[in-house]
């Protein structure tokens, strides 16, 4: 029985990783609108990350939408012509209706493929946290685990995925309603950097605040030391919003604690970048049960 994995573009994995694993994995892109341009987020192929972040820095507003039922149904049917089982690891239902659209599409697919085996999993994760789950799912598939074993691991482990996000520009959170205009103005003036997490319900929540970039990077390092549990899965992902120097600095700080080959640096793609803006620095890893807010 052959199994194929599908993930949406919220996973923020490097395009090079997706292309290297195209035989077992495909990304379905979230719709993005920016500067009069409509496209599906394809991890930087249509609109490079450099061009995207330059537009965001110029004040252009980007918006995203859910992946609709029709697009899921069409992709599922296409893959079922070749594969026996499909697993879609979806962006958290706590942040988007995309997961529910994937569920609804199964009824449409079964009109043509009544025996279709499609597993739709709510990752309760986002961005590089979701990406971390996908990397392990790919490993499990390549280790010849079956569809039940992969689904079981994802559901059993997803709340062990720790997400830590250090925001640089408060104005993007303001635009998304995460902070008020007054909080954004005062925070910018005082160089306050909010820390965000993804909680048990898969929602993005404020966790705390630190002053200045250096302290926010140290905060991420401290949380890693507090929560990292390498026995379950030792991959670490550092995500950044066009801030490679900060990402490399964090990697250097982590290198005494984790093998270098287990630290992946990736640039946040359009889906997530539209809401957090340039300068975001994030880290995801498997740990003890994620903190909640």
Steps between C-alpha positions, in 0.01 A plus 500: 500500500649834396457816706543864399527808726344840437557819697394860449743787451464611863767238579777745399738223401778592255411455136816290463366254759164470326664442162739240645200305635259550211454125463319479835394859576316788334410850618163657426531877507287746694355784288696824541423854382765774499572803281214415262632147457305184580683169521528181701786497749762269348779569749670770298481373141244748367601791724845469653532549872727801447239666278219412739673649803601810306135559417404452864768747611363752252167480679313284251231295671487129428195288570439127496194278466403143577562218256154417374325165484527474121880531492537235768267265316684543172841435658376199695346346186820561304713321758256212542567404138849398614491442877285283726503725810526874549589692814440874513674669794314827531551848637346525847120522510550752779622752242330412174201324350729327250505176699119483498496563124732202453263285706199610295678419175512130585129460427555643152799276437308190606239559233772398254720291730260338750775297667743792530716493813569864585622595846453870579693598812470824694863568593402751773816668375611771262800608298820322600315299769285351228813457290666303780212253502525461123874426512442216745205369298724487191762310700242253626370444148851440367555254787206299358251584772145459379228763488360401841840525668571842353158634594539358852840669549374839380194496725696373800786748462356822360448669837865432583596739220622821662462827306676818610469817293685826563327785315704794372238733348186553710312671218432168328348359818296818529365454148397146591331610822754328725597827672329839523622813323609645834693185593671500162599866528634473855669167434675634190618807690641289783638227271276240662505162325197280567543125537222285355420132537257252352289365787332164559203599283727590211444874541767769474519677836717769663733350758711787625715797404870569498688819424732496201605243245791354696274418793238344274763270348624403846139436605460248217821328605386482863165348401679243290715398797190480717281290273703309239466121517720344235397139562170542314638676191816709495437726199495875571371765259586868510270720296563861410332786320782613272733518801766242418765657726279460807410146398867411461578655838235284665634194321850573627363525854320167459793317344656389833165342588391341170689342211541758225345272238183487711445878491310619194473869415206601282350829387133553581297497181218728389217338695655562841711802404185689400390497863828537692709715266876530456737429787309215662727243665348167594603162633326165509602171657359194672483543874296433807135600464478850352425790732144629485336842509 
